[in-house]
Amino acid sequence: MVHEQTGGRSGDDGRLGVRLHDTLGEAAVQEQRELACEQLGFARTGSPREVRHPGARDGLGLDAVGALVAVAAAGVVVVRAAQAESKMYLTQRGSRIAMRVAVLGTGMVGRALAGRLADLGHDVVMGTRDVAETLARTSPDGMGNPPLPTWLAGRPQVKLDSLAAAAAHGEIVVNATSGGHSIDALVAAGAQNLAGKVLIDIANPLDFSHGMPPTLFVKDTYSLGEQIQADFPDARVVKTLNTLNANLMVNPRELADGDHSVFVSGNDPAAKAIVIGLLRDFGHTDVIDLGDITTARGSEMYLPIWLRLMGALGSSAFNVKVVR
Ligand SMILES: NC(=O)c1ccc[n+]([C@@H]2O[C@H](COP(=O)([O-])OP(=O)(O)OC[C@H]3O[C@@H](n4cnc5c(N)ncnc54)[C@H](OP(=O)(O)O)[C@@H]3O)[C@@H](O)[C@H]2O)c1
């Protein structure tokens, strides 16, 4: 006979669920829990049934960790994957914990995300197409931003690697590449390096080929977010932050003390919960869950009015607040 031990995430997708044979008996299950805690780096707190991951604010019931440990011990997933899952679980519960993050993209958005995530204590690797070429850049980019080596010199904790190596490093992956090339960039990152991971998609489907302002190369009945989810079905895509300028994405309190709105879209509720936790860590106070990934059409189709607002206001330091 088999029973289900779910690690405390009842009502979700059961990702942490693990079947333990009753025949193991309580002593063996307890032994597995202890082993799992050791493998996953959890330490005992004062409470007999609670453990804490280093860096987490809150302790976690031993049963929850036990499920993860048993998953690892059963060889269903490798320990590293269980470690990633345990961190995501804790992050979802609102415990700020250091994660390995890949930021694919070296432009303003990639820099903003990589810098802020590193400041928050995460282990960040940025991904670029050609590391040697990117490190050889000496001129400002088209927007007048300093070349990446200059930026990296002031950010020694952020590493740079290929798209594939960065994605392999990340427990969470951020897509901050040019929208027209995001699929190419993610193919280069490797579907196997995105599988099972939260993929935060910030790209906008802007088409500059017809002049300024750009148009959208996908809209109305489809979106870039959906295209990415369809092309990488094993990734847990969450569209967010694409409606803000790069600085406000990660420093929302610099405008109206953060009293404005940001959106999330995605099919995986647990992935959205993790992303909402990160957004709160950035300082966002009003995160609106629009629904599944098809709702990315809405936030992407906001871009035409965003571009006109930027023209009218002469600045990109603005945002919408959804009053209700
Ligand atoms: N800028 C903003 O404030 C803002 C706000 C909201 C949303 N967004 C969206 O965020 C994304 C990033 O914007 P950004 O302004 O930081 O930079 P960007 O100039 O739109 O994109 C730069 C990145 O795209 C990559 N890239 C360019 N061509 C590529 C190709 N052919 N194949 C693979 N990768 C390619 C570059 O790779 P390399 O590193 O190899 O050069 C670089 O990392 C865009 O989709 C944009 O629409 C931007």
The ligand as a Tripos MOL2 file, in Angstrom:
@<TRIPOS>MOLECULE
LIG
   48    52     1     0     0
SMALL
NO_CHARGES

@<TRIPOS>ATOM
      1 N1         14.5690   49.1160  -22.0130 N.am      1 LIG1
      2 C1         13.4830   49.1270  -21.2660 C.2       1 LIG1
      3 O1         13.3090   50.0130  -20.3830 O.2       1 LIG1
      4 C2         12.4540   48.0450  -21.4230 C.ar      1 LIG1
      5 C3         11.2400   48.1380  -20.7380 C.ar      1 LIG1
      6 C4         10.3060   47.0960  -20.8340 C.ar      1 LIG1
      7 C5         10.6030   45.9780  -21.5940 C.ar      1 LIG1
      8 N2         11.7910   45.9360  -22.2860 N.ar      1 LIG1
      9 C6         12.0760   44.7440  -23.0830 C.3       1 LIG1
     10 O2         13.1870   44.0620  -22.4730 O.3       1 LIG1
     11 C7         13.9990   43.4590  -23.4590 C.3       1 LIG1
     12 C8         15.4400   43.9460  -23.2860 C.3       1 LIG1
     13 O3         15.4810   45.3250  -23.5430 O.3       1 LIG1
     14 P1         16.8500   46.1540  -23.4380 P.3       1 LIG1
     15 O4         16.4600   47.5640  -23.6580 O.co2     1 LIG1
     16 O5         17.5590   45.7960  -22.2170 O.co2     1 LIG1
     17 O6         17.7810   45.6190  -24.6050 O.3       1 LIG1
     18 P2         17.5830   45.2030  -26.1490 P.3       1 LIG1
     19 O7         18.5090   46.0520  -26.9270 O.co2     1 LIG1
     20 O8         16.1520   45.1880  -26.5390 O.co2     1 LIG1
     21 O9         18.1270   43.6980  -26.1090 O.3       1 LIG1
     22 C9         19.4660   43.4620  -25.8100 C.3       1 LIG1
     23 C10        19.7370   42.0180  -25.7040 C.3       1 LIG1
     24 O10        19.1720   41.2920  -26.8110 O.3       1 LIG1
     25 C11        20.1390   40.3700  -27.2930 C.3       1 LIG1
     26 N3         20.0400   40.1620  -28.7440 N.ar      1 LIG1
     27 C12        20.0290   41.1150  -29.6940 C.ar      1 LIG1
     28 N4         19.9840   40.5410  -30.9190 N.ar      1 LIG1
     29 C13        19.9800   39.2000  -30.7150 C.ar      1 LIG1
     30 C14        19.9730   38.0700  -31.5730 C.ar      1 LIG1
     31 N5         19.9700   38.1970  -32.9160 N.pl3     1 LIG1
     32 N6         19.9720   36.8330  -31.0160 N.ar      1 LIG1
     33 C15        19.9990   36.6900  -29.6760 C.ar      1 LIG1
     34 N7         20.0240   37.7400  -28.8040 N.ar      1 LIG1
     35 C16        20.0240   38.9670  -29.3290 C.ar      1 LIG1
     36 C17        21.4870   41.0140  -26.9740 C.3       1 LIG1
     37 O11        22.4230   39.9840  -26.8660 O.3       1 LIG1
     38 P3         23.9890   40.2260  -26.6610 P.3       1 LIG1
     39 O12        24.2070   40.3620  -25.1920 O.co2     1 LIG1
     40 O13        24.6000   39.0020  -27.2060 O.co2     1 LIG1
     41 O14        24.3470   41.4670  -27.4170 O.co2     1 LIG1
     42 C18        21.2230   41.7280  -25.6870 C.3       1 LIG1
     43 O15        21.5330   40.9010  -24.6000 O.3       1 LIG1
     44 C19        13.3940   43.8320  -24.8150 C.3       1 LIG1
     45 O16        12.5940   42.7730  -25.2710 O.3       1 LIG1
     46 C20        12.5400   45.0570  -24.5000 C.3       1 LIG1
     47 O17        11.4290   45.2030  -25.3790 O.3       1 LIG1
     48 C21        12.7070   46.9350  -22.2210 C.ar      1 LIG1
@<TRIPOS>BOND
     1     1     2 1
     2     2     3 2
     3     2     4 1
     4     4     5 ar
     5     4    48 ar
     6     5     6 ar
     7     6     7 ar
     8     7     8 ar
     9     8     9 1
    10     8    48 ar
    11     9    10 1
    12     9    46 1
    13    10    11 1
    14    11    12 1
    15    11    44 1
    16    12    13 1
    17    13    14 1
    18    14    15 2
    19    14    16 1
    20    14    17 1
    21    17    18 1
    22    18    19 2
    23    18    20 1
    24    18    21 1
    25    21    22 1
    26    22    23 1
    27    23    24 1
    28    23    42 1
    29    24    25 1
    30    25    26 1
    31    25    36 1
    32    26    27 ar
    33    26    35 ar
    34    27    28 ar
    35    28    29 ar
    36    29    30 ar
    37    29    35 ar
    38    30    31 1
    39    30    32 ar
    40    32    33 ar
    41    33    34 ar
    42    34    35 ar
    43    36    37 1
    44    36    42 1
    45    37    38 1
    46    38    39 2
    47    38    40 1
    48    38    41 1
    49    42    43 1
    50    44    45 1
    51    44    46 1
    52    46    47 1
@<TRIPOS>SUBSTRUCTURE
     1 LIG1         1 GROUP 0 **** ****
